[in-house]
């Protein structure tokens, strides 16, 4: 999160410095809509949409190109019980997470602003985001927990005495980068205000947005070895023992519960698919408000920068 806030701060400061010279090129943006997720827990069905909202700014490079930075807050979730696939609903894994994201993007209008009110556009770039998966349906005796801190795929017990499996590859970071690609269409209400609708797809470099990736469950023998080790430490190992008990409980849910575990049924109902990373996306309404400098060099009725070399009424399509 420190890296995310630092990135946001530096970018916003650069925008402020830039707008002191050409504030008429700057627009403030606000957006609201819905977000969703694709991953190991959304096979054969679409999870419920969550709320997404954001704010930011754009800076016009020329008539069609602009730079854009924005902060988004999104919510996604998924639940195996909702899947039409009987095997997946029996697996009974679930999660929810809030996502905080700061993006730096390039944006391009497909039609000329001078002659059109309705303008399709495309955009793309990169973002820093932070997520924090929790169970959608907490186990009653343990309550809501941070799944990352438990290590449900053995991340915290790898290498302990008696633990045979090596789960170090399952470790993941909660703050990461993503690549974004999207498209939208906006309506120019007037020279300074427009309203648009856009879809934004994110390519992730992790399969753990939902805390699920590895195809194999940590076998009960490894959980037992970890618990025996922490028990042998007495009071010193009490906190880690409690965490391991919770991790085991959240690793095994549904009919493939710990009491019914066997290698045979675990192979029939794999925990996840590590060969395909997770993803999330959003659909948002976006309001753009241009900040004009009264008396500034470009604060005129006519534009002199059109490629035809003639003076054109600004957004002539809005006048005639």
Secondary structure, DSSP 4 states (H G I P E B T S, - for coil): -HHHHHHHHHHHHHHHHHHTT-GGGEEEEEEEEEEEEESTT-TTSPPPPEEEEEEEEEEESSSSEEEEEEEEEEEEEEEGGG-S-HHHHHH--EEEEEEEEEEEEEEEESS-TTT-SEEEEEEEEEEEEE---B-SS--TTT-S-BHHHHTTTSTTTTTSTT--S--GGG---SEEEEEEEEEEEEEESSSSEEEEEEEEEEEES-S-TTS---SSPPPHHHHHHHHHHHHHTGGGGHHHHHHHHHHHHHHS-GGG-GGG--HHHHHHS-S--TTS--EEEEEEEEEEEEE--TT-TT-SSEE---TTSS-EETTGGGT-
